[in-house]
Amino acid sequence: MAPNPAKTTAEPPSDPSGRAQGQLKPVLGVTAVILLTVSCITPASSLFIIVPQLLATQGSGVVLTLLLGVVVSLAVGACYAELGTRTPSSGGEYAMITHTIGRTLGWLTFVLTAALLVIIPPIIALGTADYLSSIAHLDRAATGAAVMLLATCTAVLDIRANAFVTSCFLALEVLAAAAVAFLGFTHAQRPVGTLIRPEALTGGTLSPFTLGLLLSGLVVAMLIVNGFGTASYLAEEMIEPRRDVARAVFGSILIAATVIVVPTAAAVLGAHSLQDLGVQGFPDLVEAWAGPRTAAAVNAAIALAILNAVIVMVLQNGRVMYASGRDRAWPAPVNSALTRLHPRFRTPVVATPAVALPGAALAYFFDIESLLGITGVIVAAVYLLLALGALAARRTPHAGWKMPLWPLPPLLVIISLTYAVSRSAPVDLAITTGIIVAALGYEVLYLRPRRDTRFLVDARPDR
């Protein structure tokens, strides 16, 4: 008689070495994964926080710049989709890289992503108080730490409950973006042709929009839909990961891009003057179009969008730490703790706070926003490794989704991100180099001498 698959998935045998005390349950359909992934992208926060930085220099050319960023993101998404269906693991990027280009680069990928796991959520959480300032005056550090703690408590709940909570928040932020789009288009001051015959802003003065200026904005534009890789982190909890990881990745990118690009186009057309794009934020534009109350409502929606993003980030980050324990990346007691699952929710009950609580402390005690520059370099380094993995993935046949036009998408990623990294600040490159050296040191001194018992990355080949 064949064993019951559900029972095998939910109640695996324990391993005294700390391999895993349980497995995550495949309970998510593609719609739930898309909702969680788009919530992690948080298109409203990208719209209201990242886009204004581009408007200040790109002027009415911002839409073309964003569309180019989306094209590059689709190429990165193709790498995620193929590698994520080839290696459906909660380890995400590091599991993909390990099973395509080796354990050393796989470990390096884990360390780079682990640095992002700790740094990015509190940086985003600190913005909550700023957008609630029109409603209440809150201390930024305390509010950021509180958001991190609330997200930690929520992320330990059943993942289907998290999908419901985040979908409710996502609806609010999409509504805020739709309000901006409606107000902008109904208060249009210039024709649609402005978007394809753009002018840039130089010190608040209109200037020609050149190819060089377009490429200079690419570094920031690529970040607007960053977070679509969440679909790969949830692969083990997807009912049909071999089929649905690719659907979730591309669906998330296209939905998020629509929520961001359409209101941006509306803002360009509806601003009183193009010079206003360089000095006014979206709340200012909304207030000019519809009054202070509507602007306050939009700000509240942005604050909820930030909370939503932090919840999903903490949720996915806990699963990465869980996977590192299951794959025996640490001494046995640490592996045992990280792989402990909640007896009812079957979620990583130790790994989730282990990665989130340091973020809460950083938000409260340190000026971690000064580390924002380095995140771009680390993200670029991880994407470059993924592109290399996508090039190597075809060396052996696999049953997962295969990207069309291979190898053009990973080559596009390598070319564009090499350009982006070359323009990074030297201090950010130096810090990233230091992280790489430390990662390789641990691999050489601890993991490599224990190759038979440590960092045995699980590819979930049974699914």
N, C-alpha and C positions, 0 to 999 in steps of 0.2 A: 504493500500500500504506500502511495507517495505521501511524503510529509506535507503537513498543512503549511503553505507558503506564508500566510499571515502570522502563524505562530512562530515560524522560524525567524521571520524578520523582527518580531517584537521581543522575543525571549532567547537571544543567543547565549551560549554558555559563557561563563566568566573565564577570564584568563588571569592567572596570578601575576603575570608579567605586566599587566595593565593594558593588554591589547584593546579590550572594550568590554564594558559591563552591560552593554545593550546597544541596539541599533536604532537609528531614526526610522520612523514609520513612513512609508510612501502613501500620503493621504492627499496630496495637492494635485489639482487639475491645472491645466495650462492657464485658465483665467485667473485663478488665485495667485499663481506665480507671477503673472503679468502685473496684477494689482500690487503685490509686494515689491516687485522690481521697480515699477514706476514710482511707488512711494519712496523707494531708496534714491532714485534719481532726483525726486522732488522738483519737478519742472517749475513750480512756482518760485522756489528759492533761487533756481538758476535764472528765471526771468527777472526777478526783482533785485538780485544781488550781483550776478555775473554780467548780465546784459548791459546794465548802466555803465560798467567799465568800458565796454566796447563802444557804446554810443558816444562816449566822450571823445573818441578819436576816429571811429569809423563813420560817424554821421549817418546819413541815409544809406550808406553802403553796408550797414550792419547786417541786413538781411542776407546779402550775398555771402558775407563772412560766416554767418551762422550756418547757412546751407552747406558751405564748404566743410565746416566743422562736422556737420552731420554725415557728410559723405565719408570722411575719414573714420568717424565713429562706426559707420556701417561696415567698413573694412575691418576694424578691430572686432566688431560684433561677429563677423564671419569667422574670425579666429576663435573667439569664445564658443560659438555655436558648434563648430566642428570638433574642437578639443573637448568641449563639455559633453557632447554625446559619445565621443570616443572614451572618455574617462569621467563618468557621472559620479562625482565625489564631493562631499561637503568641504573637502580641502580646497576646492576651487582651483585657482591658478597653479598652486604648487603641486597638486596632484597631476594636473595636465602636463606640466613641464617635466616632472619626474618620469612620467611614462612615455615621453617623446624624446627628450634630449639629456636625460640622466639625473642621478640623485643629487649631484653637487649643485647643478643649476636649479633643481627643484627645491633644495634647501634654501638656496639664496633667494628664490622667489618667495618662499614662506616668510623669511625674515623681512624682506622688503614690504610684503603685504601686512605683516604683523605690525610694523611701524605705522602704517596707515590706519590700521584698526584702532590703535590707541589715540592717534593724533586727530584724525578728521572729525569723528563725532563731537568731541567737546568744542572744536573750533566752530562747528555749525551751531551747536547748542548755545554758544555765547551770543548769537544774534537774536535770540528770543526776546530779551529785554528791550532791544532797540526797537523792535516792531510793536511792542506793547506800550511804548512810551506815551502814545497819544491816549491810552486808556488808564495806565497806572505807571508810577515811577518805581522801577525795580532795580535792585543791584545786579549788575551784569554777571559778576562772578557767581553770586549765590543762585541766581536764576539758571545760569548754565549748568551748575552742579546739580540743581534740583531736576532739571530736564533729563540729565544723564541718569539720575537715580530712578526717576519715573519710568524711563525707557528700559532700564534694567529689569525692574519689576514686571513690566508688561511683556518683555521678550521671553521670560521664563514660562509664560502661559502657553497653552496649546497653540500650535502654529496656525490652526484654522481660526482660532479666536483672534490671533494677531492679524490674519488676513482680513477679517471682518472689520476690526478696529481701524487698520490702516486704510481700508477702502473707504470708510466713512470720512476720515481726514482728507483722503485724496479727492473725494467729491467736492469738499469745501475749497481746496486750492484750485481745482479745475474751474470751479464757479468763479473764483476771484480772477483767474486769468481770462475767462470768458467775459467778465464784466469790463475788464480793461479793453479787450478786443472790441466789444460792442460800443463802448464810449469813444474809443479812438476812431473807429470807422464812421460813426455817426457825427463826429465833429471834425471830419477830414478837412484839411486846409490846402491839400495839394493832390495832384492826380497820382494814380497807381504807377505811372511811368517813372516816378521819382525813384522807385525801388530798383529799377534796372538802369537808370541813368543817374547814379548816386554822386553825392558830394561828401567829402570828408571834413573833419573839423581839426584845425590846427590852432591850439590856443584860443578856442572859441570862435575862430574865423573860418569861413568856408574855403575849402581848397580842393583841387582835383583828387579824385579817388583813383589811386594807382594800384597796379598788381602788387607792388612791394608792400603797400599799406594793407592790402587784403591778406597777404601772407603773414604780416606781422601780427594780425589779429587771430591767426589760426591757433596759436598756442592756447589762448583763452577760450576760443570758440569750441575747441575739442572737449572742453570740460563741461559744456552745458548739459549733455546727456550722460555724463560719467555716472556710473552706478548700475549700468545695464548688466554688468557681470554678476550681479546678485542672482540672476537666474541659474547660473552654474553652481553657486553655493547651495542652492535648494534642490539640486538634482536628485539627491538621495531621497528626498521627501516628495518627489514627483511620481505620479502613478506610471507615466510612460516617458521616462527621461530621454530615451534614445530618439523619440519622436518629437517631444515637446520642448526640449531645451532651446533648439533653434527657433521655434515659434515664439517662445517667451522672450528671447533676446531681441529679435527683430521687431516683434510687436511692441515691446517696451520702448525701443529707440524711436519708432515712428510715432507712437502716441505722445511721448515726451517732447519730441521735436515739434509736433503740431501745437502742443500747449504753449511752447516757448516762441516759436517763430511767428505764428499768426498774431498774437498780441503785440509783438515787437514791430511788425509791419504796421499795425494799427497806430502804435505810438508815433512812428515816423510820419505817417500821413496826418495824424491828428494834432501833433504839437503845434503851438502857436507859431513858432519859427524853428528852423533847423538848429539854430544856435542854442535853443532851449534844451536840446537833447544832451548837450555837454554839461549843463549845470543843474538840471532838474531830474529827480528820480521819478519812478512810476507813481508813488504816492502824491507827489506834487502835481503831476499831470492829471491824475484822477481827481484831485481836489479842484483843479482849474475847470475840469469838465463837469463835475457833479457835486462838488461841495465837500466840506470837511467830514461830515458823517460817513459818506460813502468811502472816503479815503481811510478813515479809522477802521471801517469794516474790512477793507482790503488788507490793512496792516494786521488785523487780528487773524485773518485767514493765512497770511504769510507766517505768523508765529506758530499756528497750528501745523503748517506745512513743515516747519523746522522740526517740531516735535515728532511728526510723522516720520521724517527722514531718519532722525536719531533712533527711533524705535526699530526701524527695519535694519539700520546699520548694526545696532547692538545685537539684534537677532541673528544676522548673518555672521557677525564677528565671533559670536559664541560658538557657532558651528565650525568655523575654521579652527578655533582652539580645541574644540572637541576632536576634530579630525587629526590634529597634530598629536594628541594623546593616544588616540586609537592607533595611529601609525608609529607609536613608540619613539617620538622625537626627543623625549626627556627621560630622566631617571624614573624607575618603576613607580615610586609613590606619586610623582607628579602625573604620570600617565593614568594611574588609577583614579586620581581625583578628577582630572579633566574629562574622563569618559563616563563619569557618573551622570545618569539621567534621572529626571524627576519621576517618581514612581507612578504618578497619574498622567502628567502631560507628555512624558517621554521627550523632554527637552533637556539640553545640557545645563544642569542646575548649578554646576560649579564653574564650567568654562565660560558661561555668559557673564557672571559678575567678575570673573578673573580678568577679563579684558575690558569691561565697562567701568568698574570702580576706579582704576587708575585714571581713566578719562575724566571722571567726576572730580578727582583730586586735582588734575591738571587745570580743569576749567576754573576751579575755585582759587588755587594758589599761584598759578603761573600765567604769564602773558604768552600763552601758546599761539596766539594769532601771529606772532612773529615767526612761527614755523610754517606759515602758510606757503611760502615760496618753495620750500623743500618738497612739499607734497606733489607739486607738479613734476618735479624731476623724478621722484620715486614712481609716480604713476606712469610716466613715460618709460622708465626702465622696465617696469613690469609688462607694459604693452609690447615693448621690443622683444622681451623674452617670449611672450605669447606668439608673436609673429614668427620668431625662429621655430617655436614648437609647431606652428601650423605648417611651416615649410617641411619640417621633418616628419609630420604625421603620416604622410603617404608612403613612407618607406616600408610599412607593413600594412596589409589590408585591415580595415576596421568596419564594424557594422553601423557606425553612427552616421549622422548627416554629413554630407560632403559639400563644401562651398563651391558654387559655380565660378568659372574663370580662374581657378587655382593655377598658378601661384600669385596672380596679380594683387588680390587684397592684402596678403601679408607683405608683399613688396611695397605697396603703397604706404602701409603702416611704417615700415622701416625707414623709408625715404622721408616721410613727413615728420616723424618723431625724432629722427636724427637731426633734422633741421631745428626742431623745437628745442632739443637739449643743448644744441650748440649756442643758443641764445640765452641760456640760463645764467644766473648769477654764479660767480666762482665759489662763493661760500656755500651755496646750495649743492653744487657739485662736490665740494670737499666733504660736506657732511654725509652725503649719499655714499661717497667712497669709503668713509669711515665705517658706515653701517655694513657695507659689503665686506670690508676687511674683517670686522668682528664676526660676521656670519660664516665666512670661510674658515676663520680660526676655530670656531666651535665644531664645524664639520670635520676639520682635519684632526683636532685633538680628542673629540668625544665620539662623534658619529662614525667616522671612518674606521677606527679600530674595533667597532662593534657592529660591523655591517650585517652580521647574521641575526642580530637581535634588535637593532635600532633603525628607525626611519624606514620601515617597511610599508611603503605607501600603498594603501588599499584603493584599487581601481573599481571596485564593485562590479567585477566581470559577470556576476550572476544575473545582472539586470541589463 
